[in-house]
Amino acid sequence: MYKKKKEKDMAGRVLVVDDEKMIVKGLKFSLMQDYSEVDCAYDGEEALEYVRNNKYDIILLDIMLPKLDGLSVCQQIREFSNVPIIMLTAKGDDMDKILGLDYGADDYITKPFNILEVKARMKAILRRNSSITQKEQKSNVIKAGDMKIDCDSRSLYIADKEINLTAKEFDLLEILAVNPGKVYSRDNLLKAVWGQDYTGDARTVDVHMRRLREKIENNPSEPKYVHTKWGVGYYFNV
């Protein structure tokens, strides 16, 4: 019923889902000029099987499908994948468009459509999706000199050696490292790490900073990473 691809990532993989075979044939012919692989499904159940067994960069999904309608397909895909989805609809009713977006679609195109518009919409979504992914990856791992901070696993490595920090020590280092060069006052750090309702004073920050430096600095009195702006606060710089 469906064709399972080899288990590997391929750039430019598209799934076209529509029960009108002439539309599918036309889309596939046009998209093959720009994308490495274009798979085709003709009903909702077949579409779900394809998506569960393959990795796609983007999906063109018709709303009116046999066996399982496009909105249901979109909703079920969103339970396990964030692949970009463009809904195709023959109706001019705005409600279909709104429902498509509510069910997790990224965009919609009303039939009859111009293939150049379809390609332009696809490229715009793929560019946006790629940009978001790059920003997320960039923000999850911070590298500065021989220091690497993995914000997801909350791990710190210096010269490839893991340094064990307490939760508060890691929070302080992460806040400073995300914005190198920016000076944070003790009060700002206290509120950010301990919360607005914390009743302690700013000396708590100094104590934790001293312990943090003892762990990450070769010479805490001449810090390489976490510096003091006298009378103001702390900042990160390498």
DRENDO-1510 file (C-alpha; in Angstrom, 1 decimal, always signed):
<recs>
REC; n; res; u; v; w
REC; 1; MET; +0.0; +0.0; +0.0 .
REC; 2; TYR; +2.8; +2.4; +0.8 .
REC; 3; LYS; +6.5; +2.3; +0.1 .
REC; 4; LYS; +8.9; +2.5; +3.0 .
REC; 5; LYS; +12.1; +4.4; +2.2 .
REC; 6; LYS; +15.6; +3.5; +3.3 .
REC; 7; GLU; +16.3; +4.7; +6.9 .
REC; 8; LYS; +18.3; +7.8; +6.1 .
REC; 9; ASP; +17.8; +11.6; +5.9 .
REC; 10; MET; +17.4; +13.0; +2.4 .
REC; 11; ALA; +17.2; +16.7; +1.7 .
REC; 12; GLY; +14.2; +17.9; -0.2 .
REC; 13; ARG; +11.7; +15.1; +0.5 .
REC; 14; VAL; +8.1; +16.0; -0.1 .
REC; 15; LEU; +4.8; +14.2; +0.4 .
REC; 16; VAL; +1.8; +15.1; -1.8 .
REC; 17; VAL; -1.6; +14.0; -0.6 .
REC; 18; ASP; -4.6; +14.4; -2.8 .
REC; 19; ASP; -7.3; +12.0; -4.2 .
REC; 20; GLU; -7.3; +13.8; -7.6 .
REC; 21; LYS; -4.7; +11.9; -9.5 .
REC; 22; MET; -4.2; +14.5; -12.2 .
REC; 23; ILE; -3.4; +17.1; -9.6 .
REC; 24; VAL; -1.0; +14.8; -7.9 .
REC; 25; LYS; +0.7; +13.9; -11.2 .
REC; 26; GLY; +1.1; +17.6; -12.1 .
REC; 27; LEU; +2.5; +18.5; -8.6 .
REC; 28; LYS; +4.9; +15.6; -8.7 .
REC; 29; PHE; +6.2; +16.5; -12.2 .
REC; 30; SER; +6.8; +20.2; -11.1 .
REC; 31; LEU; +8.2; +19.5; -7.7 .
REC; 32; MET; +10.7; +16.8; -9.0 .
REC; 33; GLN; +12.6; +19.7; -10.6 .
REC; 34; ASP; +13.4; +21.2; -7.2 .
REC; 35; TYR; +13.2; +18.3; -4.7 .
REC; 36; SER; +15.1; +15.0; -4.6 .
REC; 37; GLU; +12.1; +12.8; -3.8 .
REC; 38; VAL; +8.3; +13.4; -4.1 .
REC; 39; ASP; +6.0; +10.7; -2.7 .
REC; 40; CYS; +2.3; +10.6; -3.4 .
REC; 41; ALA; -0.6; +9.4; -1.3 .
REC; 42; TYR; -4.3; +9.3; -2.4 .
REC; 43; ASP; -6.2; +9.0; +0.9 .
REC; 44; GLY; -5.8; +9.9; +4.5 .
REC; 45; GLU; -4.8; +6.5; +5.9 .
REC; 46; GLU; -2.1; +6.0; +3.2 .
REC; 47; ALA; -0.8; +9.5; +4.0 .
REC; 48; LEU; -0.4; +8.7; +7.7 .
REC; 49; GLU; +1.4; +5.4; +6.9 .
REC; 50; TYR; +3.9; +7.4; +4.7 .
REC; 51; VAL; +4.6; +9.9; +7.4 .
REC; 52; ARG; +5.0; +7.3; +10.1 .
REC; 53; ASN; +7.5; +5.4; +8.0 .
REC; 54; ASN; +9.5; +8.2; +6.3 .
REC; 55; LYS; +11.0; +11.6; +7.1 .
REC; 56; TYR; +9.7; +14.5; +5.0 .
REC; 57; ASP; +10.8; +18.1; +4.8 .
REC; 58; ILE; +7.3; +19.3; +3.9 .
REC; 59; ILE; +3.8; +17.9; +3.2 .
REC; 60; LEU; +1.1; +19.2; +0.8 .
REC; 61; LEU; -2.2; +17.9; +2.2 .
REC; 62; ASP; -5.6; +18.1; +0.7 .
REC; 63; ILE; -8.5; +18.7; +3.1 .
REC; 64; MET; -11.1; +16.6; +1.2 .
REC; 65; LEU; -9.7; +13.0; +1.3 .
REC; 66; PRO; -11.3; +9.5; +1.3 .
REC; 67; LYS; -11.0; +7.2; +4.4 .
REC; 68; LEU; -9.6; +10.0; +6.6 .
REC; 69; ASP; -10.0; +13.7; +5.9 .
REC; 70; GLY; -7.0; +16.1; +5.7 .
REC; 71; LEU; -7.8; +17.9; +9.0 .
REC; 72; SER; -7.8; +14.6; +10.9 .
REC; 73; VAL; -4.6; +13.6; +9.2 .
REC; 74; CYS; -3.0; +16.9; +10.1 .
REC; 75; GLN; -4.1; +16.6; +13.7 .
REC; 76; GLN; -2.7; +13.0; +14.0 .
REC; 77; ILE; +0.6; +14.0; +12.4 .
REC; 78; ARG; +1.0; +16.8; +14.9 .
REC; 79; GLU; +0.9; +14.1; +17.7 .
REC; 80; PHE; +4.4; +12.9; +16.6 .
REC; 81; SER; +5.9; +15.3; +14.1 .
REC; 82; ASN; +6.5; +19.0; +13.5 .
REC; 83; VAL; +7.0; +18.6; +9.8 .
REC; 84; PRO; +5.7; +21.7; +7.9 .
REC; 85; ILE; +2.2; +21.1; +6.4 .
REC; 86; ILE; +0.5; +23.2; +3.7 .
REC; 87; MET; -3.2; +22.4; +3.4 .
REC; 88; LEU; -4.8; +22.3; -0.1 .
REC; 89; THR; -8.6; +23.0; -0.3 .
REC; 90; ALA; -11.0; +23.3; -3.2 .
REC; 91; LYS; -13.3; +25.4; -1.0 .
REC; 92; GLY; -13.3; +29.2; -0.7 .
REC; 93; ASP; -14.8; +29.0; +2.7 .
REC; 94; ASP; -12.6; +30.8; +5.2 .
REC; 95; MET; -13.6; +28.4; +7.9 .
REC; 96; ASP; -11.7; +25.6; +6.2 .
REC; 97; LYS; -8.6; +27.7; +6.2 .
REC; 98; ILE; -9.0; +28.7; +9.8 .
REC; 99; LEU; -9.6; +25.0; +10.8 .
REC; 100; GLY; -6.6; +23.9; +8.9 .
REC; 101; LEU; -4.4; +26.3; +10.9 .
REC; 102; ASP; -6.0; +25.4; +14.2 .
REC; 103; TYR; -5.3; +21.7; +13.5 .
REC; 104; GLY; -1.6; +22.5; +13.2 .
REC; 105; ALA; -1.1; +23.4; +9.5 .
REC; 106; ASP; +1.6; +26.0; +8.7 .
REC; 107; ASP; -0.2; +27.5; +5.6 .
REC; 108; TYR; -3.0; +26.8; +3.1 .
REC; 109; ILE; -3.6; +27.2; -0.6 .
REC; 110; THR; -6.9; +27.3; -2.3 .
REC; 111; LYS; -7.5; +25.4; -5.6 .
REC; 112; PRO; -7.1; +26.1; -8.4 .
REC; 113; PHE; -3.6; +27.2; -7.6 .
REC; 114; ASN; -0.5; +28.4; -9.6 .
REC; 115; ILE; +2.4; +25.9; -9.2 .
REC; 116; LEU; +4.8; +28.9; -8.9 .
REC; 117; GLU; +2.8; +30.1; -5.9 .
REC; 118; VAL; +2.9; +26.6; -4.3 .
REC; 119; LYS; +6.7; +26.5; -4.8 .
REC; 120; ALA; +7.2; +30.0; -3.4 .
REC; 121; ARG; +5.1; +29.1; -0.3 .
REC; 122; MET; +7.0; +25.9; +0.2 .
REC; 123; LYS; +10.4; +27.6; +0.0 .
REC; 124; ALA; +9.3; +30.4; +2.4 .
REC; 125; ILE; +8.2; +27.8; +5.0 .
REC; 126; LEU; +11.3; +25.7; +4.6 .
REC; 127; ARG; +13.5; +28.8; +5.0 .
REC; 128; ARG; +11.6; +29.9; +8.1 .
REC; 129; ASN; +11.7; +26.4; +9.6 .
REC; 130; SER; +15.5; +26.1; +8.9 .
REC; 131; SER; +16.1; +29.5; +10.6 .
REC; 132; ILE; +14.2; +28.5; +13.7 .
REC; 133; THR; +16.0; +25.2; +13.9 .
REC; 134; GLN; +19.4; +26.9; +13.6 .
REC; 135; LYS; +18.5; +29.4; +16.4 .
REC; 136; GLU; +17.3; +26.6; +18.7 .
REC; 137; GLN; +20.5; +24.6; +18.1 .
REC; 138; LYS; +22.6; +27.7; +18.6 .
REC; 139; SER; +20.9; +28.6; +21.9 .
REC; 140; ASN; +21.1; +25.1; +23.3 .
REC; 141; VAL; +24.9; +24.8; +23.3 .
REC; 142; ILE; +27.1; +27.7; +24.2 .
REC; 143; LYS; +30.8; +27.5; +23.3 .
REC; 144; ALA; +33.3; +30.0; +24.6 .
REC; 145; GLY; +37.0; +29.2; +24.4 .
REC; 146; ASP; +37.5; +25.8; +25.8 .
REC; 147; MET; +34.2; +25.9; +27.7 .
REC; 148; LYS; +31.0; +24.2; +26.4 .
REC; 149; ILE; +27.7; +24.6; +28.2 .
REC; 150; ASP; +24.9; +22.2; +27.2 .
REC; 151; CYS; +21.7; +23.9; +28.3 .
REC; 152; ASP; +19.5; +20.9; +27.5 .
REC; 153; SER; +21.4; +18.4; +29.6 .
REC; 154; ARG; +22.6; +21.1; +32.0 .
REC; 155; SER; +26.2; +20.0; +31.6 .
REC; 156; LEU; +29.4; +22.0; +31.7 .
REC; 157; TYR; +32.7; +20.9; +30.0 .
REC; 158; ILE; +36.0; +22.7; +30.2 .
REC; 159; ALA; +38.8; +21.4; +27.9 .
REC; 160; ASP; +36.5; +18.3; +27.4 .
REC; 161; LYS; +36.4; +17.6; +31.1 .
REC; 162; GLU; +33.0; +17.6; +32.8 .
REC; 163; ILE; +32.6; +20.0; +35.7 .
REC; 164; ASN; +29.9; +19.2; +38.2 .
REC; 165; LEU; +27.8; +22.3; +39.2 .
REC; 166; THR; +24.9; +22.6; +41.6 .
REC; 167; ALA; +21.6; +23.7; +40.1 .
REC; 168; LYS; +22.0; +27.3; +41.2 .
REC; 169; GLU; +25.6; +27.5; +40.0 .
REC; 170; PHE; +24.6; +26.3; +36.6 .
REC; 171; ASP; +21.7; +28.8; +36.5 .
REC; 172; LEU; +24.0; +31.7; +37.2 .
REC; 173; LEU; +26.6; +30.6; +34.7 .
REC; 174; GLU; +24.0; +30.0; +32.0 .
REC; 175; ILE; +22.4; +33.5; +32.5 .
REC; 176; LEU; +25.8; +35.2; +32.2 .
REC; 177; ALA; +27.0; +33.1; +29.2 .
REC; 178; VAL; +23.9; +33.6; +27.1 .
REC; 179; ASN; +24.7; +37.3; +27.0 .
REC; 180; PRO; +28.5; +37.6; +27.2 .
REC; 181; GLY; +29.7; +41.1; +28.1 .
REC; 182; LYS; +26.3; +42.1; +29.7 .
REC; 183; VAL; +26.7; +43.1; +33.4 .
REC; 184; TYR; +24.1; +41.7; +35.7 .
REC; 185; SER; +23.6; +43.3; +39.1 .
REC; 186; ARG; +23.4; +41.0; +42.2 .
REC; 187; ASP; +19.7; +41.9; +42.6 .
REC; 188; ASN; +18.9; +40.9; +39.0 .
REC; 189; LEU; +20.7; +37.6; +39.4 .
REC; 190; LEU; +19.0; +37.0; +42.8 .
REC; 191; LYS; +15.5; +37.5; +41.2 .
REC; 192; ALA; +16.3; +35.5; +38.1 .
REC; 193; VAL; +17.7; +32.5; +39.9 .
REC; 194; TRP; +16.1; +32.4; +43.3 .
REC; 195; GLY; +12.8; +34.1; +42.3 .
REC; 196; GLN; +10.9; +37.3; +43.1 .
REC; 197; ASP; +9.7; +36.0; +46.5 .
REC; 198; TYR; +13.1; +35.0; +47.8 .
REC; 199; THR; +13.8; +36.7; +51.2 .
REC; 200; GLY; +17.6; +36.4; +51.2 .
REC; 201; ASP; +19.9; +39.2; +50.3 .
REC; 202; ALA; +22.4; +39.8; +47.5 .
REC; 203; ARG; +25.3; +38.2; +49.5 .
REC; 204; THR; +23.8; +34.8; +48.5 .
REC; 205; VAL; +24.8; +35.6; +44.9 .
REC; 206; ASP; +28.4; +36.4; +46.0 .
REC; 207; VAL; +28.7; +33.1; +47.9 .
REC; 208; HIS; +27.5; +31.1; +44.9 .
REC; 209; MET; +29.7; +33.0; +42.5 .
REC; 210; ARG; +32.7; +32.3; +44.7 .
REC; 211; ARG; +32.0; +28.6; +44.7 .
REC; 212; LEU; +31.3; +28.7; +40.9 .
REC; 213; ARG; +34.7; +30.3; +40.3 .
REC; 214; GLU; +36.5; +27.8; +42.5 .
REC; 215; LYS; +35.1; +25.1; +40.1 .
REC; 216; ILE; +35.6; +26.7; +36.7 .
REC; 217; GLU; +38.6; +29.1; +37.1 .
REC; 218; ASN; +42.3; +28.0; +37.4 .
REC; 219; ASN; +42.9; +31.1; +39.4 .
REC; 220; PRO; +39.6; +32.4; +41.0 .
REC; 221; SER; +41.3; +35.7; +41.9 .
REC; 222; GLU; +42.1; +36.3; +38.2 .
REC; 223; PRO; +39.0; +34.8; +36.5 .
REC; 224; LYS; +39.0; +33.8; +32.9 .
REC; 225; TYR; +35.2; +33.4; +32.5 .
REC; 226; VAL; +33.1; +35.1; +35.2 .
REC; 227; HIS; +34.3; +38.7; +35.9 .
REC; 228; THR; +33.3; +41.3; +38.4 .
REC; 229; LYS; +32.3; +44.9; +37.5 .
REC; 230; TRP; +33.1; +46.5; +40.8 .
REC; 231; GLY; +30.1; +48.2; +42.3 .
REC; 232; VAL; +27.8; +46.9; +39.6 .
REC; 233; GLY; +27.7; +43.1; +39.3 .
REC; 234; TYR; +29.0; +40.2; +37.3 .
REC; 235; TYR; +29.5; +39.4; +33.6 .
REC; 236; PHE; +30.8; +36.6; +31.4 .
REC; 237; ASN; +33.6; +37.1; +28.9 .
REC; 238; VAL; +36.5; +34.9; +27.5 .
</recs>
